[in-house]
Amino acid sequence: MNAPHLILSEPQTVPDTLARILADKYEEVRARSAATPLSEIERQARTADRPRDFVTALCQAVADGRVGLIAEIKRASPSGGLIRDPFEPATLAEDYARAGATCLSVLTDAPYFQGHAEHLKAARAACTLPVLRKDFMVHPWQVFEARAMGADCILIIMAALSDQQAEELEDIARSLDMGVLAEVHDRAELERALGLQTRLIGVNNRNLKTLQTDLATSEELVPLVPADRIPIAESGIRNPSDVRRMADVGARCILVGESLMRQPDVTAAAAELVQAL
Ligand SMILES: O=C(O)c1ccccc1NCC(=O)[C@H](O)[C@H](O)COP(=O)(O)O
């Protein structure tokens, strides 16, 4: 394949942790695409089974007045260290589905989150929920790889990409009938994300410099999301009262990982969030 055309849009403004992750991701893509060329990964993506409709599932939850819970399967993280051990993605997926989650999010990044493509495959095979590949997308090759492993949606982190890169990744995802979740941390990123076609706008409450979460980020940004988009509050949501706090500013969809992963009974914990309103 040609040299990956990863260019960090404004490297000096990318927070340190994210910059490190992206640099490693670039190396990972280079190695993986050397082993499986773009033409081959695209062939695998285009012959994979039909994607599940991630966007419609969340729209339907909102239309029904339900909490749209994207329940995350995450073994470890830079901020939380090792979060869950033992870790069984298939069982967790079944537990989340039983609790009434709308979608799943599965970490596939290995170096920072101890994730793996096999976690996504196992989780998706264990239920009928649409699945987000939670990873740092920096190159078209990864979008094809996501579909080839079964993912139904990709994450586009606006802080990591130029507008042109984000549009390119979105175009490929749409050509594969995948959903796109555009993630923002501030007003400038939100403005840029609204230039994409996707309806899913994730407001991440995690400050990428400190890795601390603060729900005030969603309180500031969610009200600025236009009515034709679906705001999703991400990170740092721990209990039903946090779910109500997010709904009060207009986010009935939430993405929750660590607080669920730390519970012995994830079904009960996820059901509590789903039934919070
Ligand atoms: O979780 C981290 O430590 C982290 C560090 C650097 C970049 C991203 C990170 N997390 C990714 C996520 O967005 C979360 O996994 C997701 O929103 C769920 O958050 P939480 O419920 O707080 O686990």
The ligand as a Tripos MOL2 file, in Angstrom:
@<TRIPOS>MOLECULE
LIG
   23    23     1     0     0
SMALL
NO_CHARGES

@<TRIPOS>ATOM
      1 O1        -10.2940    6.1270   29.4500 O.co2     1 LIG1
      2 C1         -9.1780    6.7210   29.3580 C.2       1 LIG1
      3 O2         -8.3440    6.7400   30.2770 O.co2     1 LIG1
      4 C2         -8.8120    7.4470   28.0860 C.ar      1 LIG1
      5 C3         -7.5800    8.0620   28.0000 C.ar      1 LIG1
      6 C4         -7.2040    8.7050   26.8260 C.ar      1 LIG1
      7 C5         -8.0610    8.7430   25.7490 C.ar      1 LIG1
      8 C6         -9.3080    8.1230   25.8290 C.ar      1 LIG1
      9 C7         -9.6890    7.4700   26.9790 C.ar      1 LIG1
     10 N1        -10.8850    6.8190   27.0880 N.pl3     1 LIG1
     11 C8        -11.7310    6.5250   25.9900 C.3       1 LIG1
     12 C9        -13.1360    6.8510   26.2520 C.2       1 LIG1
     13 O3        -13.6260    7.7460   25.6280 O.2       1 LIG1
     14 C10       -13.8900    6.0730   27.2830 C.3       1 LIG1
     15 O4        -13.5000    4.7300   27.2280 O.3       1 LIG1
     16 C11       -15.4130    6.1260   27.1510 C.3       1 LIG1
     17 O5        -15.9140    7.3870   26.8860 O.3       1 LIG1
     18 C12       -16.0390    5.5900   28.4460 C.3       1 LIG1
     19 O6        -15.6120    6.3840   29.5280 O.3       1 LIG1
     20 P1        -15.7590    5.8540   31.0280 P.3       1 LIG1
     21 O7        -17.2170    5.5530   31.2630 O.co2     1 LIG1
     22 O8        -15.2830    6.9750   31.8850 O.co2     1 LIG1
     23 O9        -14.9200    4.6200   31.1260 O.co2     1 LIG1
@<TRIPOS>BOND
     1     1     2 2
     2     2     3 1
     3     2     4 1
     4     4     5 ar
     5     4     9 ar
     6     5     6 ar
     7     6     7 ar
     8     7     8 ar
     9     8     9 ar
    10     9    10 1
    11    10    11 1
    12    11    12 1
    13    12    13 2
    14    12    14 1
    15    14    15 1
    16    14    16 1
    17    16    17 1
    18    16    18 1
    19    18    19 1
    20    19    20 1
    21    20    21 2
    22    20    22 1
    23    20    23 1
@<TRIPOS>SUBSTRUCTURE
     1 LIG1         1 GROUP 0 **** ****
